Amino acid sequence: KLDVLTGIEELSVAVRYLGPEGASFDDFPYHQSIVHKSVGDYEVVPGWSEDIGDARRFEDLPPEARDYLELISDHVGVPVVLVGVGPDREQMIWTDEARTHAGAPA
């Protein structure tokens, strides 16, 4: 559902957690007592204002939207394969990563 982010000037993406005493966690903190004392460390990236509803290829997206998806993919360690760009079921982008897996449309 990338389309719901259209029009937001800047997007804040939590990239790690900062815990007490300077601790840094790349993954969700391991214990409830740490979670309650931790805060997100955010990377702020530019948003986009262009309508993306007609995009059907990754390359059709604004550069800021592509950069946002790549940032998410890099941080979670999983390629983005399917991107929703509108409310209709046809408003989907299968990325090149998806085409390497069986069952993805050509």
TIVEX-803997 format. One record per residue (C-alpha): residue number from 1; z, x, y. Coordinates in Angstrom, 2 decimals. Example, Ala and Ser with C-alpha at 12.3 -4.5 7.8 and 13.67 -1.06 7.14 Angstrom:
<recs>
<rec><resi>1</resi><z>7.80</z><x>12.30</x><y>-4.50</y></rec>
<rec><resi>2</resi><z>7.14</z><x>13.67</x><y>-1.06</y></rec>
</recs>
This chain:
<recs>
<rec><resi>1</resi><z>0.00</z><x>0.00</x><y>0.00</y></rec>
<rec><resi>2</resi><z>-1.10</z><x>2.59</x><y>2.50</y></rec>
<rec><resi>3</resi><z>-2.42</z><x>-0.10</x><y>4.85</y></rec>
<rec><resi>4</resi><z>1.08</z><x>-1.24</x><y>5.84</y></rec>
<rec><resi>5</resi><z>1.63</z><x>2.13</x><y>7.53</y></rec>
<rec><resi>6</resi><z>-1.39</z><x>1.74</x><y>9.82</y></rec>
<rec><resi>7</resi><z>-0.33</z><x>1.67</x><y>13.46</y></rec>
<rec><resi>8</resi><z>2.88</z><x>3.65</x><y>13.03</y></rec>
<rec><resi>9</resi><z>2.68</z><x>6.57</x><y>15.44</y></rec>
<rec><resi>10</resi><z>4.73</z><x>9.02</x><y>13.37</y></rec>
<rec><resi>11</resi><z>5.82</z><x>8.84</x><y>9.73</y></rec>
<rec><resi>12</resi><z>9.08</z><x>10.39</x><y>8.57</y></rec>
<rec><resi>13</resi><z>9.03</z><x>11.61</x><y>4.98</y></rec>
<rec><resi>14</resi><z>12.28</z><x>12.69</x><y>3.31</y></rec>
<rec><resi>15</resi><z>11.52</z><x>16.02</x><y>1.65</y></rec>
<rec><resi>16</resi><z>15.04</z><x>16.99</x><y>0.53</y></rec>
<rec><resi>17</resi><z>18.69</z><x>16.09</x><y>0.92</y></rec>
<rec><resi>18</resi><z>21.18</z><x>18.13</x><y>2.91</y></rec>
<rec><resi>19</resi><z>24.68</z><x>18.01</x><y>1.51</y></rec>
<rec><resi>20</resi><z>28.08</z><x>19.17</x><y>2.61</y></rec>
<rec><resi>21</resi><z>28.70</z><x>22.85</x><y>3.30</y></rec>
<rec><resi>22</resi><z>25.01</z><x>23.56</x><y>3.80</y></rec>
<rec><resi>23</resi><z>23.89</z><x>22.55</x><y>0.32</y></rec>
<rec><resi>24</resi><z>20.23</z><x>21.60</x><y>-0.03</y></rec>
<rec><resi>25</resi><z>18.89</z><x>19.41</x><y>-2.84</y></rec>
<rec><resi>26</resi><z>15.19</z><x>19.11</x><y>-3.61</y></rec>
<rec><resi>27</resi><z>16.07</z><x>16.33</x><y>-6.08</y></rec>
<rec><resi>28</resi><z>18.38</z><x>13.37</x><y>-5.64</y></rec>
<rec><resi>29</resi><z>21.98</z><x>14.67</x><y>-5.50</y></rec>
<rec><resi>30</resi><z>23.58</z><x>14.77</x><y>-8.92</y></rec>
<rec><resi>31</resi><z>26.88</z><x>13.04</x><y>-8.20</y></rec>
<rec><resi>32</resi><z>27.95</z><x>9.99</x><y>-6.22</y></rec>
<rec><resi>33</resi><z>30.49</z><x>11.99</x><y>-4.22</y></rec>
<rec><resi>34</resi><z>27.66</z><x>14.26</x><y>-3.02</y></rec>
<rec><resi>35</resi><z>25.28</z><x>11.37</x><y>-2.31</y></rec>
<rec><resi>36</resi><z>27.75</z><x>9.77</x><y>0.10</y></rec>
<rec><resi>37</resi><z>28.01</z><x>13.00</x><y>2.10</y></rec>
<rec><resi>38</resi><z>24.30</z><x>13.85</x><y>2.10</y></rec>
<rec><resi>39</resi><z>21.60</z><x>13.08</x><y>4.62</y></rec>
<rec><resi>40</resi><z>17.84</z><x>13.16</x><y>4.34</y></rec>
<rec><resi>41</resi><z>15.87</z><x>16.09</x><y>5.71</y></rec>
<rec><resi>42</resi><z>12.66</z><x>14.64</x><y>7.10</y></rec>
<rec><resi>43</resi><z>9.23</z><x>16.02</x><y>7.78</y></rec>
<rec><resi>44</resi><z>7.50</z><x>14.07</x><y>10.53</y></rec>
<rec><resi>45</resi><z>3.73</z><x>13.69</x><y>10.28</y></rec>
<rec><resi>46</resi><z>1.29</z><x>11.89</x><y>12.56</y></rec>
<rec><resi>47</resi><z>0.27</z><x>8.35</x><y>11.70</y></rec>
<rec><resi>48</resi><z>-3.10</z><x>6.68</x><y>12.19</y></rec>
<rec><resi>49</resi><z>-4.33</z><x>3.59</x><y>13.99</y></rec>
<rec><resi>50</resi><z>-7.73</z><x>3.10</x><y>12.32</y></rec>
<rec><resi>51</resi><z>-8.21</z><x>0.08</x><y>10.05</y></rec>
<rec><resi>52</resi><z>-8.48</z><x>1.43</x><y>6.50</y></rec>
<rec><resi>53</resi><z>-9.26</z><x>-1.88</x><y>4.77</y></rec>
<rec><resi>54</resi><z>-12.90</z><x>-0.97</x><y>4.14</y></rec>
<rec><resi>55</resi><z>-12.17</z><x>2.51</x><y>2.76</y></rec>
<rec><resi>56</resi><z>-13.26</z><x>2.92</x><y>-0.87</y></rec>
<rec><resi>57</resi><z>-13.16</z><x>6.71</x><y>-1.16</y></rec>
<rec><resi>58</resi><z>-10.42</z><x>9.17</x><y>-0.28</y></rec>
<rec><resi>59</resi><z>-12.83</z><x>10.73</x><y>2.21</y></rec>
<rec><resi>60</resi><z>-13.15</z><x>7.37</x><y>4.03</y></rec>
<rec><resi>61</resi><z>-9.50</z><x>7.53</x><y>5.10</y></rec>
<rec><resi>62</resi><z>-8.47</z><x>9.01</x><y>8.46</y></rec>
<rec><resi>63</resi><z>-7.43</z><x>12.68</x><y>8.16</y></rec>
<rec><resi>64</resi><z>-3.82</z><x>11.75</x><y>8.95</y></rec>
<rec><resi>65</resi><z>-3.71</z><x>9.28</x><y>6.04</y></rec>
<rec><resi>66</resi><z>-5.19</z><x>11.87</x><y>3.67</y></rec>
<rec><resi>67</resi><z>-2.65</z><x>14.45</x><y>4.84</y></rec>
<rec><resi>68</resi><z>0.18</z><x>11.95</x><y>4.31</y></rec>
<rec><resi>69</resi><z>-0.93</z><x>11.26</x><y>0.73</y></rec>
<rec><resi>70</resi><z>-1.27</z><x>14.97</x><y>0.01</y></rec>
<rec><resi>71</resi><z>2.24</z><x>15.59</x><y>1.39</y></rec>
<rec><resi>72</resi><z>3.66</z><x>12.90</x><y>-0.89</y></rec>
<rec><resi>73</resi><z>1.77</z><x>14.26</x><y>-3.89</y></rec>
<rec><resi>74</resi><z>2.90</z><x>17.83</x><y>-3.21</y></rec>
<rec><resi>75</resi><z>6.55</z><x>16.83</x><y>-2.94</y></rec>
<rec><resi>76</resi><z>6.71</z><x>14.59</x><y>-6.00</y></rec>
<rec><resi>77</resi><z>4.52</z><x>16.90</x><y>-8.09</y></rec>
<rec><resi>78</resi><z>2.24</z><x>14.09</x><y>-9.25</y></rec>
<rec><resi>79</resi><z>-1.32</z><x>13.46</x><y>-8.05</y></rec>
<rec><resi>80</resi><z>-2.05</z><x>10.26</x><y>-6.17</y></rec>
<rec><resi>81</resi><z>-4.61</z><x>8.39</x><y>-8.26</y></rec>
<rec><resi>82</resi><z>-4.68</z><x>4.87</x><y>-6.81</y></rec>
<rec><resi>83</resi><z>-4.27</z><x>3.85</x><y>-3.17</y></rec>
<rec><resi>84</resi><z>-4.04</z><x>0.28</x><y>-1.89</y></rec>
<rec><resi>85</resi><z>-5.74</z><x>-0.17</x><y>1.48</y></rec>
<rec><resi>86</resi><z>-5.40</z><x>-3.93</x><y>1.92</y></rec>
<rec><resi>87</resi><z>-4.11</z><x>-7.18</x><y>0.41</y></rec>
<rec><resi>88</resi><z>-7.10</z><x>-7.88</x><y>-1.85</y></rec>
<rec><resi>89</resi><z>-7.32</z><x>-6.44</x><y>-5.33</y></rec>
<rec><resi>90</resi><z>-10.70</z><x>-4.90</x><y>-4.45</y></rec>
<rec><resi>91</resi><z>-9.12</z><x>-2.97</x><y>-1.59</y></rec>
<rec><resi>92</resi><z>-8.27</z><x>0.03</x><y>-3.74</y></rec>
<rec><resi>93</resi><z>-9.25</z><x>3.66</x><y>-3.78</y></rec>
<rec><resi>94</resi><z>-9.41</z><x>5.53</x><y>-7.07</y></rec>
<rec><resi>95</resi><z>-9.05</z><x>9.18</x><y>-6.08</y></rec>
<rec><resi>96</resi><z>-10.91</z><x>12.07</x><y>-7.71</y></rec>
<rec><resi>97</resi><z>-7.69</z><x>12.78</x><y>-9.63</y></rec>
<rec><resi>98</resi><z>-8.00</z><x>9.34</x><y>-11.25</y></rec>
<rec><resi>99</resi><z>-11.56</z><x>9.95</x><y>-12.35</y></rec>
<rec><resi>100</resi><z>-10.39</z><x>12.79</x><y>-14.58</y></rec>
<rec><resi>101</resi><z>-8.42</z><x>10.29</x><y>-16.68</y></rec>
<rec><resi>102</resi><z>-9.93</z><x>7.80</x><y>-19.11</y></rec>
<rec><resi>103</resi><z>-10.25</z><x>4.26</x><y>-17.87</y></rec>
<rec><resi>104</resi><z>-10.69</z><x>4.98</x><y>-14.17</y></rec>
<rec><resi>105</resi><z>-13.84</z><x>3.47</x><y>-12.64</y></rec>
<rec><resi>106</resi><z>-16.63</z><x>5.89</x><y>-11.81</y></rec>
</recs>
